[in-house]
Amino acid sequence: MPSGKILVAQGGGPTAVINQSLVGVVLESRRFQHVTRVYGALHGVRGIINEEFVDLTQETSHNLELVAATPSSALGSTRDKPDIAYCQQIFEVLRAHEIEHFFYIGGNDSSDTVRIVSEEAHKAGYPLRCIHIPKTIDNDLVGSDHTPGFPSAARFVAQAFAGANLDNAALPGVYVGVVMGRHAGFLTAASALGKKFPDDGPHLIYLPERVFVLENFLADVKAVYQKYGRCVIAVSEGIHDGSGEPIASLLASQTGGEVERDAHGNVQLSGTGALADLLCDAIKARLGIKRVRGDTFGYLQRSFIGCVSDVDQREAREVGEKAVQYAMWGDRDGSVAIKRTGFYSVDYELLPLSDVAGKTRTMDDAFISDSGTDVTDAFRLYLRPLLGSKMPDAFRLRAQPVKKVLRPG
């Protein structure tokens, strides 16, 4: 007999709208009469392995809506990257609990986990429907126009750089802001949407899609500083040299320092201010500019409360709802994708897991200027609808200068 049991989990970095997808799954599932239980796994796949489930079946709709509007992962998350053996354990737990539908909200690694679990269930002849629900602020899932979580993070980045530009205009100097993005520069590029006037920053934008050359960088900064008397710079944490070596690691080795590495041996890019400090030090030492400041946005851009795109909220809810509909009425597993139709509307499609899992999307060449230090109007047109309504604006005085008396000319 069918059990009617559903399991939903959240994986990877939290976002401002990931709970919209969670609540979309829960509320949409409860509309189907044959669904008997909706479980949530605490801390993603690790919670599945440890059988740490909570019953969301009788949670009130009102409280679910309050949670949906709250950033970060309500069920908790994990950075575990399951291999086949790990996924086999996941499948055994799902089978033991008679789970019939598995929904995993996450990015690249999460989609690959869903793929492997789906294959394990198929080999065992167990009727398990597996659906990946997209989420990542990096916007690097292939097959989608954009990914839930990215628009809200992009809104934060655009507003943060608009504010940094205002500060820098009042007290001129060089400002370096480092933004998340190891392989894809979408989030760093969003800084351009904070510009209003021609001389607004960011004046320079550096993305991982282009090779970073320190000498060229310093020349760019010098030219902008000479032109405007100041310079605002947006830098992706994933910038690298021609060999693929992260600039953070390269600069650290040149100065006799060391960079942190994560559990997988990768250079720790997020949550550390190393790159901003190293670039600022290079500007001070090589260009002789005294007022140089750097910030690392780090985790601020992921779940910043009060800075959420209403478009992002709506679409994050809908991908959760569509996942359930595909699971209940479809006959295959897959990954939900957002497809842009017109200006501006979207539709949804279920892609084969193999088309998404383990793959990384980067920025289109058409989105990056020929100089490699700015974005094009095509990117601005792409991103602006995603940022949502009521974007704040900045204005300038139109004050006329008063004629000098003591120091004419």
Secondary structure as GFF3:
##gff-version 3
##sequence-region A 1 409
A	DSSP	beta_strand	5	10	.	.	.	ID=ss1
A	DSSP	alpha_helix	18	29	.	.	.	ID=ss2
A	DSSP	beta_strand	37	41	.	.	.	ID=ss3
A	DSSP	alpha_helix	44	49	.	.	.	ID=ss4
A	DSSP	beta_strand	53	55	.	.	.	ID=ss5
A	DSSP	alpha_helix	61	68	.	.	.	ID=ss6
A	DSSP	alpha_helix	84	96	.	.	.	ID=ss7
A	DSSP	beta_strand	99	106	.	.	.	ID=ss8
A	DSSP	alpha_helix	108	124	.	.	.	ID=ss9
A	DSSP	beta_strand	129	134	.	.	.	ID=ss10
A	DSSP	alpha_helix	150	170	.	.	.	ID=ss11
A	DSSP	beta_strand	174	179	.	.	.	ID=ss12
A	DSSP	alpha_helix	186	189	.	.	.	ID=ss13
A	DSSP	three_ten_helix	190	194	.	.	.	ID=ss14
A	DSSP	beta_strand	204	206	.	.	.	ID=ss15
A	DSSP	alpha_helix	214	228	.	.	.	ID=ss16
A	DSSP	beta_strand	231	236	.	.	.	ID=ss17
A	DSSP	alpha_helix	247	254	.	.	.	ID=ss18
A	DSSP	alpha_helix	274	287	.	.	.	ID=ss19
A	DSSP	beta_strand	292	296	.	.	.	ID=ss20
A	DSSP	three_ten_helix	298	301	.	.	.	ID=ss21
A	DSSP	alpha_helix	310	329	.	.	.	ID=ss22
A	DSSP	beta_strand	334	340	.	.	.	ID=ss23
A	DSSP	beta_strand	346	351	.	.	.	ID=ss24
A	DSSP	alpha_helix	353	356	.	.	.	ID=ss25
A	DSSP	three_ten_helix	365	367	.	.	.	ID=ss26
A	DSSP	alpha_helix	377	383	.	.	.	ID=ss27
A	DSSP	three_ten_helix	384	387	.	.	.	ID=ss28
###
